[in-house]
């Protein structure tokens, strides 16, 4: 926590947050922001080393290995965290999937994207929402994407999966809203980092252009002509938690990304 902050004055003091995919990248940034705001943070992921590192540097209080696409592992996570009063759930775990025309996407690739990005979100919500409903309070933020709302050639599994997350979010919000639980989604645009570097390389290979050209073409669709940072997305999560009336909403944080 930054100098001058105390548990008594931190906005999320006394709350426990679960961040899936929190050992690296965007999830790690979100976990850090929640922790600095006073929350007790639990991170999950498939890599024990990254989770241990997040605990060691103070980003998280606990790290639990869990593949969110596996129902048995999510059930085990629920048991493991039975003593934790999880009132903030950030479903961040996801994979980018292939960069290829639909006809070249294999059923295995398609299923893998949906298993992590959609079924994983469903399974974790299914596991932790009942306790929130019983308590009459809680916040769920599902990480969607502007790609679930705007065309992105060569990314059909990812775009379709993120659109599914938007539908899941709005339906859940209506189901549990009267109990005091808020469910929202956050749709970031492209975030600067290894994942987008990978996508730019694959797009360059697909189109026969340079990585720089692929990056410039993509960034050129944004009004601000730049990528986001992970810290900006993390700040948006905190802002959403600070808006009591926000429910069944999707926040577009994309530097002004527009459809071609």
ABEGO torsion letter per residue (X at the ends): XBBGBBAAABAABGBBBBBBGAABEAAAAAAAAAAAAGBBBBBBEABAAAAAAAAAAGABABBBBBBAABAAAAAAAAAAAAABBBABBBBABBBAEBBBBAAABBAAAAAAAAAAAAAAAAAAAAAAAAAAAAAGBEBBBBBBBAAAABBBBGAAAAAAAAAAAAAAAAAAAAAAAAAGBBBBBBBBBBBBEAAAAAAAAAAAAAAGBBAAAAAAAAAAABAAGBBBBAAAAAAAAAAAAABAABBGBBBBBAGGBBBX
